Amino acid sequence: MSLSPRRQRIIVGTAGHIDHGKTSLVRALTGVDTDRLKEEKLRGITIELGFADWRPSPEAIPVSFVDMPGHERFVRQMIAGATGIDLVLLVVAADEGVMPQTREHLDICRLLGISRGIAILSKTDLVEREWLELVRDDVEGYLATAFGVGWPLLEFSTRFSEAELARFCDALAALISATAREPMRRDGLFRLPIDRVFSLHGFGTIVTG
């Protein structure tokens, strides 16, 4: 196995069911609203991929977030966004738990060979502690079954106080930086994600990716 030096930037993709708080999480961390389109703002859902950068501290490795749509109609965009990420943030709303697109997004991650992730229980302010523990156990069990190993799990709410948000950011940054300390593998087959294939007169078949 050939290993390279540690990563200079971590690419993190959000995954999870529609309206489970992926965009709100990225906004709370970065201050960036990744929903840029008028239709996204009107409908309150992510349609296209959104991007935001985060550097928790001056000495921390930069993090680039790819905010992916959760609606089943936009799974193509989700696949495009998931290709090439280092780590997935699986966002599960505490008031709903594991839902169809939660499972679908995890299946896509497995197919793409993405095994590193962090689970985020969002909207924790909407449920009682007893229910939250049940959902937490369900998510942890589902991840252990899906990947054979557990993922770290953090709780998040957009109603966090400034101090609570700071503690959450510190915990998340520590988990993400642990991925940066893992050397990247250089062995295996080369894989180029294909975006489009078309023919152009005088040139032939053109592949972009």
N, C-alpha and C positions, 0 to 999 in steps of 0.2 A: 504493500500500500504506500502510495506517495502522498506526502502531506505538504501543504503550503503554509506560509506564515498566517497568523490570525487575521481575521477580516478587518478591513479598514472602515466598513460601513455595514450595518445590519439592515436587511430589507424585511419588514414585518407586514404580513397581510392580515386583514381582519376577515373573519368568517363567521357565519351564523345566520339564523333565520331572520326574515324581514322584520324590521321594527324592534329588534332586540337591543339596540343601542350602540351599534358599531360606530356610526358617525359621531354620535354624542361623546363616545369615549375618546376618539381621536381629537375632537374639538377641545375637550377638557385638558388633554395632554399638551396639545400644540397651539391652541388658540386659532386654528385654521378650520373653517367650515369647508369640508371637502365636497359638499353638494353645491356645485356651481351653476348648474342649469336652472332656468326658470321653472321648467316642469318638475324638477326634483324638489324645488322649494314649495311649489304649489301642492304637490302630492305628498310631500313629506317622506319620500323614499329615495334611495340611491339608485340611479339608472346607469350611469357611466362610472368608470373607475375614478377615484379621487386620490390625491397625493398630498402628503404633508411631511415635513421634516421635524425631528425632535432631538434635542441634545440636552439630556437631563442635567448635566454639569459640564464645565469647561473641559474636564479631563475625560469625560465619557466618550465612548465611540458614538458617532452620529447614527441616528435611526431614521430610516425612511419608511413611512407608513403607506401601504396601498389599501385604500378603503374599498372593499368589494361589495357589489350589490347582493342583497339577500333574497330578492324576489325570484321565484322559480322561472319567470320569463326572461331573466337576465343572467342565466347560468353561463352563457357564452362569455360574457364580460368577466364573470367570476373566474372562469378557467384561465382566461388571458391574464388576469391579475395575479393568479396564484402561481403561474409559471415563473420560476426563478426566485421565489421568495426564500429566505433563510428560516423563517419562523412564522407560525400562524398564531394569531390571537383569536381563540374561539370564544365568541361572546354569546352567552346564554342568559336570557331574561329570567330573573328569579320567579316572576309571577306566571311564567308559562313552561319553563323547563325545556327539555330537549324536544325539538319540533322537526318537521320533515326536512326543511332546508339545513338544519343543524346536521342531520345525518348525511344529506347529500353533499354538503361542503366537506365533511370529513372523508367521505368516500372519494371525492375528487382529490383531496390532499394525499390520501393513501396511494391513489393511482399515479400521482405525480412524484411519489417518493418523498413527500414531506412528512417527516415523523416527529419533528421537534415542535412543541407548542406550549402555550400557556392558556388556561381556561379562565375566563372572566365571568363571574356571576354579576350581571348588571341589574339595575332597578331594585336593589335590595331594600330600598326604603318603602316599597309597596307591599311587602309581605312580613308576616310574623317570623320570629326567629325559629320557631319549631318547623315551619314550612320551609324556611331557607335551608335548614340542615337536611331535610328530606331531598330537596332539589340538588343540594351539594353532593349528597351520597349518590344520587342517580347519575349526575354528570361524571363524577369520578369513576363510577362503575362502568359507564358507557365507554369512556376513554380507555380504561384498562382493557376492556374487551376488544375495542377497535384496534388498538396499537400494541397491546401486550404489555405496556408499561403505563404508569400513571403520569399525568401532567400536573405541574404546579397549578394551584387555583387561587385566585384573588377575588375579593368582593369589591364591587364598585357601585356608586350612586352619583347621579348628577347633583344631588343635594348634599354631597360631602361638604363639610366645613373646609376652610383653607388649610387647617392643620391636618385634617383627615385626607384631603387630596394630596398634600405633600408626602404623607406617609405612604399612600398608595403609589405615588410616582417613584419614591425611593425603592419600594419593594419590586415594582415592575422593572425599573432600570437595572436592578441587581440581577433579576432573572434573565433579562435580555442580554446583559453583558456577559453572563456565563456562556451564552451561545457564541459570543465573539471570541472567547478564549479557546473554543474548540477548533483545532486546525481544520482547514478545508481539505477534503479528499480530492486528489487529482487523478485517481485511477478510474477505471470504468469506461464505458462508451461515451463518446461525445453526443450531445443531444441539442439540437437547435429547434426552439419553438417556432412553428410556422404560423404566420399571421394571414398571408394571402398567397394564392397561386393564380396567375393569369397569363395570357398569351399576348404578345405585342408583335405586330408585323415587323419583320426585319430583325427581330431579336430572339423570338421563340418563347419558350416558357420561362417566366420570371417568378421566383419565389422570394417572398419577403418575410423576415422574422427577426 
